[in-house]
Amino acid sequence: MGLEGRFDEDAGVVRVGNDARQRYHDSRGYGYPLSGNEIALAPVEAAHLLYRGDLEAIVDESGERLDFRAFVAREPGEKFGVRFLVYADLRSRGFYLSPAAEPWVADPPTGKADFAVFPRGKGPGDGEIEYRLRVIGERTDVSAADLEAGVLAVVDEESEITYFEVDRRDPTGTSRAPLPDGCDADLLADRVVVWDPPITLYEEAFYGQPLEGREYDRPTLQCSLLEAAYLAERGAIDLEPATVRKRGREVEGERFDRRLAVYTALRERDVVPKTGYKFGADFRTYADVESVDDLGHSELLVRVHPDDHVFEPRDLALDVRLAHGVRKTMVFALVGPDGGVDWWSLERLTP
């Protein structure tokens, strides 16, 4: 016997009686129990049951019987269209999921999560969450301040869904080498030449590029302004740090200070940052440099933004796709007014 639901528009739920608890909640994880065998369904859950033919209709408060088409046309609930598409997709992949709110979930995810997604084979009563999931459309911008650990599902204009795993990152490495004292250096237009440095400054610490290319006995190093500012601040080259920083701001504006904050933070974490220009990023990074003669692939691509940056989902997709294509992880370094850095990684996810 097919069941009908009653749409309680004030509460924003669909109530279903008869044997709905056993049929839908206990066996398949839909909704939450009310009194007796009655359950309450979120609009996306009710729409999915209509779509599958498990509910015959939903009766609104005027007594009109709504089929799937009529119910969906009302777009009941915030972000209903994109939320339904993601809900249906994950159900088709074998996941049970519920709105990330009580009473659907006893201990729901906090923040901006739309759904709690449970491990395959488990449901809302098992106390385990596989993914805390946020759903947006491709035209919905994401503020850096709103980034949260979990999964971001982006629905594009053709209803295709891309899942991104979002997490905090803690870049660390073992790339530490001693710095020299007061190497002779000249400041050029947009770089610095370091004359007659110890060979370890390049071969072990991986600063600069040899002016002589591969054929050198003791390299003359061309350093970026970021590298030079960091070295000057530590007395490794005989230039005034303020002079190098001023030139950096003249060359690239306030962006230079943000990038220097991230460069410094990475070096202090024993990670070697090098330019990420070829990959459209600020830096590529090496965690464990022992010698440039035995240099592995860089692990991370780092893009630097102020901490009030607003991401467009298309830019996120482009960055993550590029990083994946060159076997790296995309990391966003968000720099606050005090120079502090928050690190976030984004990677493609197939649930």
N, C-alpha and C positions, 0 to 999 in steps of 0.2 A: 504494500500500500504506500503510495507516495504521500509525502507530508507537505504541508504548507507552513510558511512562516508569517509572523505578524511584525510589521515594521514599526518600531517605536522610535519615531523621528526625534523626539525630545531627548531620549537616552542615547540615540545613535546606534541602536542594536536591532537585530532581528531575533524575535523570540520564537522558538519552535518547541512544541509539546509532544504528547504521545510518547513514543519510545526514542525520542531524539537523543537522549543522553547516551544510551547504549549504542545507538546506530551511528552517531556522528562524533560524540566526544570521546567516549571510552575506547572505541575501536579505531578512530582515525584522527583524534586530536583536534577536532573543530570546537571552537567556542569555549564557554565555561558554564558549569552547572548552576541552575537556579533551584527552585524548590521542586521536589519530586523528580520527574524525569525531564523536566523542561531545561533547555539551555538557551544561552544568549550567544548570538553570532555577531562578529564585526561585519560591516557591509561587504568587505572583500571576501570573507569566508562564505557568507550567504550567496554572493554572486558566483563563487566557484562551485558551490553545490547546485545552484541553478544551471550553470554552464554544463555540469556533468549529468544533469537530469536527476540528481538525487533529491532535489526539492522540486515540487511541481510548480509552485508559485509563491510569491510574497505578497501579502495583502497589506495595503497601506491603511492609514488611519481613516480614509474616506470609504474604504471597502473595495477599492479597485484592486484586481488581481494583476500582479506584475510578473511577466515572464522575464527571461534573462535580458532580452533586448530593452524592454521598458525600464527594468531596474537599473541597468548600466547607464541608460540615457539620462537618468537623474543625477549621476555622479555623486552618490551619497557618501559624504565624508571627505576630509581634506586629502588632496593628491590622489583621489580615488583611481583615476585612470592608470597612472604609472604604478601605484601600489598593487592594483589587481594584476597587471602584467607580470610583475616580479613574483607575486604570490603564486600565480598559476605556474610560472616557470619552475619555481623551486619545488612545488608539489609534484610536477611532472618528473623531477629529478629524484624523487623518493624522500624528500624532506617533509616533516611536519613543522609548521611555524605558526606563531601567534603574534598578535599585536604586542609591542613591547610596553605593556602596561598591566597594572592590576585591574581586574581579577583574573585576566587571562594567564598571567605569570605571577607566581607568588613573590619572586624577587627579580623584578624586571630590570633590564639594562637601563642605565641612566643616560641623560643627554638627549641627543637628537635621533636615537634609533627608532625606526618604524616597526621592525619585527625582531622577535627573538626566534632564531632558527635552531632547531634541536638536532642532535646527531641522528643519522639514519637509524631507524629502528626504535627511537625514543620520542617521547612526547612531553607536553607541558608538565606532567606530573612527576617526571623523573629527576627534576632538579639540575639538569645539565644543559647548557647552552653552547652550541657549536659556533654560531656567528651572531653578533649584534649587528643588525643590518639597517642601513639608512638608504632610502630610495629618493632619487631626484630625476628630473628630466634633463636632457642635454642642454637646455637653455637656463638652467638654474645655477647661478654662481655659488661658489663655496668660499666662505670667508676662512682665512687661515686660523682665526680664533675659534672657528667651529670644527676644526679637525678633531676627530676622536678615533681611538683605536677600535677597529671593527672592520666591517665590509661596507663599501659604498657601491650601490647598484645604480648605474646610469642608464636610463632608457632613452634611446635616440628617437628621431622623428619618424623612423620606420618601425618602431616598437622592438628593435633589437636591444638586448640588454648586455652591458659590459659590467663585470664585477671587478672591483679593486679592493685588495687587502690593504688597509691603512694601519700603520703602527708607528709608535715612537721608535727612534733609532738611537743607538749609542755607539757612534763610530770609535773604534779603538784599534791600536796597532802596536807593533814592536819596532817601528822604524826610528831609532834614536841613534844619533851620531854626534860627537863633540863638534862644537863650532870654533873657528879660529878667532883671533883677536886682531881687529883693525886692519883688515886687508885693504890694500889700495884699490879705490874704485872711482869711476866717473859716472856722473848722472847725465844721460843723453835725453833726447826728446821724450821718449816713452819707455825707456828701459835703462838698465844700469850695467856697465861693464866692470867686472871684478878682475883685477890684474894679478896674476901669479898667486892664486889661492892654493891652499893645500889640496892635493888631489882628492882627499876624502870628502871635501865639500860637494863635489859632484858625484863621485863614484859610490859613496856610502850614504851621504845625506840627500843626494839627488836634488841639489839646487842648480838652477840655470841650465844652459846648454853650452857646450864648448864652441867657441868661435872658430876653432880649427876643424870642427866636425869630428869624424872618428879618428883622425890622424893627429894625435897629440901625445906629448910626453907629460906635460903639466898644463892643464887646460886654462885658457882665458875664458871666463864664464860670462855669458850674456844672461842677465837675470831680469825677470819681470819686475815691475814696480812693487807688486805685492811681496815677492820674495825679498827684494831689496829693503823694503820698509821693515819687514820682520827681522832681517839680518842687522840692519842699522840699529834697531831698538835694542839689540842684544850685543852691540859693540863688535860684531863680526866683520863689518866693513867700516871704512873711515868716512862715512857720510852722516850728516845730521838727520836723525829720524824725521824731525819736523819738515825738513826740506824735501825729503822723499815723499812724505804724506801729502804735502802741498802740491807737488807735481802730480801725484796720483789723482787728487781732486780736480786739478786743471784738465787732466786727460779724460776722466770719466765721471766727474761730478760726485754727488753724494754716494753714488753706488760704490765708489772705491772704499769708503769707510766700512760699509756692510761686508764687502768681500774680504777686506783685511781682517775684520772680526772673525769671519768664518775660517779664513786661512790660518790665523793664529790659533783658533780653537782646535783645528785639526792637527796642526803641528804639536800642540801641547798634549794631544791625545796620542802622539807617536804615529800619526798617519801622515803620509806624504801627499799633499795636494799638488796637482799639476793642471795646466790649462785643460778645460773641457771643450775648447772652441770647436774641434772637429766633430763633436757630438752635440753641438748646440747647447752646451751647459756651461756653468762657470768653472767647475773642476771635475777632473777624474781623480780617483784616489787609490793609493797603494798602501795596504796595511802593514806589509812585512817586507821592507826593502833591506836586503843585505848587501847587494851589489847591483849596479846598473847593468853589469854584464850578464846577470842572471835574473832579469826582471820579468816577473809574470804579468798576467793581464791585470789591469786595474779592476777594482771590484764595484765601486760606486760611481755614479754620476751625481753631482751635487749642483743644484740650482739655488741661488741665494735670493731671498725676498725679504722685505720688511715684514714685521709680524702682523701688520694690518692689511697684508696683501689679500686680494680677492681672486680666487682661481676661476677660470672658465673651464667647464668639464672637457671641452675639446682640447684645451692646452694640456690638461692632465693626461688625456688619452694619448696625445702626441708624445709627451715626455716619457710616459711609461712604455709605450710601444717602442720608441727609439732605444731606451735603455735595455729592454728585453731583447731587441734585435742584435745588440752587441754584447749580450751576456753580462749585463750589469744590472744593478738595482738603482732605481731612481730615488734620490733623497732630496728633500727640500729643507734648506737651512733658513729658519725664520729668525731674523735679527731684531731684537727689541731696542728701544731708545737708549738703554744703558749698555748696549753691546752684547748682552746675553743672547745665546743661540738655543732655539728649540729645533730638534731634528725629527723629521717625519719621513717615513719611507712609504712608497706606493708601489704595489706589484699587481699584475693581472692575476686573477683567481678564477679557476674553474670549479664551482661547488660540486 
